[in-house]
Amino acid sequence: MAWHGEPLVGFDLETTGTDPLEARIVTASIVGFHGGRVVRQRDWLADPGVRIPEQASAIHGISSERAAAEGRPVREVADEIAETLTGYWNQGVPVVAYNASFDLTLLSAELRRHGLPSLSERLGGAGIGPVVDPYTIDRAVDRYRRGKRTLEAVCGEYGVVLETAHEAAADALAAVRVAVAIAERHPEVAGMDPAELHERQIVWYRAWAENFQAFLRRKGDTEAVVDPVWPLRGAVPVPS
């Protein structure tokens, strides 16, 4: 059976901001999916230890006050998320995340920030994965399609219902359903095994980043740099 008919795990973070090296975890969800349905789910609400900007709260609905009152310490949350993800990877189960380089880079930054073992260290020094990123795949296999590539827009393209955008569990599940829909539409994607698909996404992401960087420089931003590394953006430094 092709990878999209086997067990998959959706992963999503909602955070304090848009820079994965600086933003902190607010909510998270990991959703097990098999046979067209959710078979398990784990959710987290974290106290990020910093104020949640109003712009971020407006998107995911979690205020600083609620996070402080109801959330668990972000160090514990990041550790549990990392253990859960690497547990699935050790079983050979692909982790699906929409725009995976954001979520995985942010999680890795949180682990470094709190002195916790990295994802790779938890895997005995091996590289992370397999990761399935519908954002990267869709951009590669349907490069010239017009319109936005947000999760909501891509759900519309592939006929996936996204009931509550920017709610971690809903986004994680939608990412899995989009990944399955892409594989069903594009046999070349379905025909790869998860390890091969992971490696192809590294190549696809680099090609996109190089093209986008060239575009920005042609438009006048002569010093624009787009990190070409996926699924972890370059080297993740120790954040303050």
Backbone torsions as a table, in degrees:
resi	resn	phi	psi	omega
1	MET	NA	140.5	178.8
2	ALA	-64.8	158.8	-173.4
3	TRP	-56.4	-32.8	-175.1
4	HIS	-76.6	-6.3	172.9
5	GLY	-99.5	-4.4	178.1
6	GLU	-93.2	172.3	178.0
7	PRO	-57.5	138.1	176.7
8	LEU	-132.7	160.1	178.2
9	VAL	-130.2	121.4	175.2
10	GLY	-88.1	144.8	-177.1
11	PHE	-138.9	134.7	176.0
12	ASP	-151.2	145.2	172.6
13	LEU	-117.9	144.1	163.5
14	GLU	-113.6	139.9	-162.0
15	THR	-138.2	-177.2	179.9
16	THR	-86.6	-9.5	-176.1
17	GLY	-172.5	-168.6	-172.5
18	THR	-109.1	-4.3	176.5
19	ASP	-96.8	112.7	-174.1
20	PRO	-66.6	-18.0	177.5
21	LEU	-85.7	-16.0	-177.7
22	GLU	-114.3	-32.2	-175.9
23	ALA	-69.8	159.2	-178.4
24	ARG	-120.2	156.9	179.1
25	ILE	-72.4	134.9	171.8
26	VAL	-112.4	-55.9	174.5
27	THR	-130.5	159.7	178.8
28	ALA	-151.7	154.1	175.4
29	SER	-147.4	140.6	172.2
30	ILE	-125.9	120.9	-171.2
31	VAL	-120.5	117.8	174.3
32	GLY	-81.1	135.3	-172.8
33	PHE	-136.3	130.8	176.9
34	HIS	-160.4	140.3	177.8
35	GLY	65.1	29.8	177.7
36	GLY	79.7	11.4	-178.3
37	ARG	-146.2	162.5	175.9
38	VAL	-76.1	127.6	179.9
39	VAL	-109.5	-15.6	173.9
40	ARG	-164.3	159.1	-179.1
41	GLN	-155.6	140.4	174.7
42	ARG	-135.5	132.2	-176.3
43	ASP	-124.9	151.7	178.9
44	TRP	-134.8	144.8	167.1
45	LEU	-122.9	122.1	-175.5
46	ALA	-109.3	148.8	162.9
47	ASP	-90.1	106.2	-171.8
48	PRO	-70.5	-11.9	179.8
49	GLY	83.4	0.5	176.5
50	VAL	-136.7	164.1	175.2
51	ARG	-66.0	139.5	174.5
52	ILE	-89.5	118.0	-179.6
53	PRO	-57.4	148.1	-179.3
54	GLU	-58.8	-34.9	-180.0
55	GLN	-62.6	-38.5	178.8
56	ALA	-71.3	-42.9	178.4
57	SER	-60.0	-36.1	179.8
58	ALA	-64.9	-27.0	-179.3
59	ILE	-82.6	-51.6	-174.2
60	HIS	-103.3	-7.3	172.1
61	GLY	84.6	7.8	-179.0
62	ILE	-106.7	120.2	179.1
63	SER	-88.6	163.5	175.4
64	SER	-59.3	-39.5	-177.8
65	GLU	-64.4	-44.3	179.5
66	ARG	-66.7	-42.8	-180.0
67	ALA	-60.7	-41.1	-179.9
68	ALA	-68.0	-37.4	-176.1
69	ALA	-79.2	-37.9	-171.0
70	GLU	-112.9	-18.7	-174.8
71	GLY	-81.3	155.8	174.8
72	ARG	-91.8	158.9	179.3
73	PRO	-53.5	134.2	-174.2
74	VAL	-62.9	-28.7	177.6
75	ARG	-60.2	-44.4	179.1
76	GLU	-66.0	-42.1	-178.5
77	VAL	-63.5	-47.6	-179.9
78	ALA	-60.5	-40.7	179.4
79	ASP	-62.8	-44.2	-178.7
80	GLU	-68.4	-38.8	177.1
81	ILE	-61.6	-47.1	-179.0
82	ALA	-61.8	-41.9	178.7
83	GLU	-64.2	-39.4	-179.8
84	THR	-66.8	-47.1	179.9
85	LEU	-62.1	-47.5	-177.9
86	THR	-68.3	-27.5	173.8
87	GLY	-62.4	-41.8	176.8
88	TYR	-67.1	-43.1	178.5
89	TRP	-60.8	-37.6	178.0
90	ASN	-63.9	-24.5	176.2
91	GLN	-88.8	-2.8	-179.2
92	GLY	83.0	13.9	-178.3
93	VAL	-88.0	124.9	177.9
94	PRO	-67.0	142.9	174.3
95	VAL	-100.8	124.8	-178.6
96	VAL	-103.5	126.1	177.9
97	ALA	-144.7	132.4	179.4
98	TYR	-80.5	122.7	-171.2
99	ASN	60.2	56.3	-171.9
100	ALA	-57.3	-31.1	-177.1
101	SER	-63.9	-27.2	176.4
102	PHE	-71.3	-55.3	-174.2
103	ASP	-64.9	-42.7	-177.2
104	LEU	-73.5	-35.0	175.5
105	THR	-66.7	-42.1	179.2
106	LEU	-64.3	-44.9	177.3
107	LEU	-60.0	-43.5	179.6
108	SER	-62.9	-38.0	177.2
109	ALA	-65.0	-39.6	177.6
110	GLU	-63.4	-42.0	178.8
111	LEU	-61.1	-44.0	178.0
112	ARG	-65.5	-41.2	-178.0
113	ARG	-58.6	-35.7	-174.3
114	HIS	-104.7	13.5	175.3
115	GLY	67.4	31.2	-177.9
116	LEU	-100.6	156.4	178.2
117	PRO	-59.1	142.4	179.3
118	SER	-71.9	170.1	175.1
119	LEU	-60.3	-44.3	-179.7
120	SER	-63.7	-42.1	178.9
121	GLU	-61.3	-36.0	178.5
122	ARG	-70.5	-17.2	178.1
123	LEU	-101.8	18.8	178.2
124	GLY	73.2	24.5	179.3
125	GLY	92.2	-2.4	179.5
126	ALA	-77.5	160.4	174.3
127	GLY	-68.1	154.4	-179.3
128	ILE	-75.9	156.6	175.4
129	GLY	127.1	174.7	8.8
130	PRO	-76.4	143.9	175.4
131	VAL	-114.5	139.1	174.2
132	VAL	-118.6	118.7	-177.4
133	ASP	-117.3	99.9	-178.5
134	PRO	-58.3	-29.2	178.3
135	TYR	-62.4	-49.8	179.8
136	THR	-67.3	-41.6	-178.2
137	ILE	-66.7	-47.6	-178.4
138	ASP	-60.5	-40.9	179.4
139	ARG	-62.8	-31.0	-177.9
140	ALA	-82.7	-42.0	-173.1
141	VAL	-86.8	-16.3	177.9
142	ASP	-135.2	58.4	-168.7
143	ARG	-60.1	-36.4	-170.5
144	TYR	-98.2	7.0	177.1
145	ARG	-66.4	131.7	179.9
146	ARG	-77.7	160.7	175.5
147	GLY	104.4	175.5	-176.7
148	LYS	-72.6	161.1	177.1
149	ARG	-119.6	25.3	173.7
150	THR	-65.0	163.5	177.7
151	LEU	-58.6	-42.8	179.8
152	GLU	-60.4	-44.9	-178.4
153	ALA	-65.9	-42.2	-178.2
154	VAL	-71.2	-33.2	172.6
155	CYS	-58.5	-43.0	177.8
156	GLY	-61.8	-40.7	179.5
157	GLU	-61.8	-38.8	-175.1
158	TYR	-102.2	8.9	176.0
159	GLY	70.2	31.1	179.1
160	VAL	-99.7	132.0	179.5
161	VAL	-82.5	124.6	174.5
162	LEU	-116.5	101.4	-170.2
163	GLU	-77.9	-36.7	-175.7
164	THR	-136.8	85.6	-179.0
165	ALA	-62.2	144.8	179.1
166	HIS	67.9	21.2	165.7
167	GLU	-108.3	126.1	-164.3
168	ALA	-56.9	-45.1	-177.6
169	ALA	-65.5	-42.1	179.6
170	ALA	-64.2	-42.9	179.8
171	ASP	-67.2	-38.8	178.9
172	ALA	-63.4	-44.1	179.2
173	LEU	-66.6	-42.4	179.0
174	ALA	-61.5	-38.8	178.6
175	ALA	-60.0	-42.2	178.4
176	VAL	-64.4	-46.5	-178.3
177	ARG	-63.3	-37.1	176.5
178	VAL	-66.0	-42.3	178.5
179	ALA	-58.8	-43.7	178.4
180	VAL	-63.5	-43.2	-179.3
181	ALA	-64.7	-38.6	177.0
182	ILE	-62.6	-44.5	179.8
183	ALA	-62.8	-37.7	179.3
184	GLU	-68.9	-31.6	179.9
185	ARG	-82.6	-30.1	-173.1
186	HIS	-120.3	96.0	-176.9
187	PRO	-56.7	-29.2	-179.6
188	GLU	-66.6	-28.6	175.4
189	VAL	-76.2	-45.5	179.4
190	ALA	-61.7	-30.2	-175.0
191	GLY	-77.2	-11.8	177.6
192	MET	-84.0	149.3	169.2
193	ASP	-82.5	164.3	-174.1
194	PRO	-56.8	-38.0	180.0
195	ALA	-66.1	-42.1	178.6
196	GLU	-65.4	-42.0	179.4
197	LEU	-63.3	-39.6	176.9
198	HIS	-57.7	-47.9	-179.1
199	GLU	-65.2	-37.2	178.7
200	ARG	-65.2	-37.0	179.6
201	GLN	-65.7	-32.7	174.8
202	ILE	-58.6	-44.9	-179.6
203	VAL	-68.4	-45.7	-179.0
204	TRP	-61.9	-42.3	-178.7
205	TYR	-65.5	-42.3	179.2
206	ARG	-61.4	-43.7	180.0
207	ALA	-62.0	-43.6	177.8
208	TRP	-61.8	-47.1	-177.2
209	ALA	-61.2	-42.3	179.8
210	GLU	-66.1	-40.6	177.8
211	ASN	-65.8	-41.4	-178.6
212	PHE	-68.5	-39.6	177.5
213	GLN	-62.3	-42.9	178.1
214	ALA	-62.7	-39.1	178.2
215	PHE	-62.3	-46.5	180.0
216	LEU	-61.2	-39.0	-179.3
217	ARG	-70.3	-36.2	176.3
218	ARG	-65.1	-29.7	-178.8
219	LYS	-82.5	0.2	174.1
220	GLY	117.4	-13.2	177.9
221	ASP	-88.6	81.9	-169.9
222	THR	-68.1	-16.1	-179.8
223	GLU	-107.5	12.7	-179.4
224	ALA	-60.2	134.9	176.7
225	VAL	-131.4	124.8	176.7
226	VAL	-113.8	115.7	-177.9
227	ASP	-59.4	123.0	-176.2
228	PRO	-91.4	4.6	-171.6
229	VAL	-93.5	134.1	179.3
230	TRP	-137.6	143.5	5.8
231	PRO	-94.8	1.5	172.2
232	LEU	-111.6	127.1	-174.9
233	ARG	-71.0	104.1	176.1
234	GLY	52.8	-152.4	174.1
235	ALA	-82.6	132.6	-179.9
236	VAL	-91.3	104.6	-179.0
237	PRO	-72.6	166.4	176.5
238	VAL	-75.5	112.1	-179.5
239	PRO	-74.2	159.4	177.9
240	SER	-79.6	NA	NA
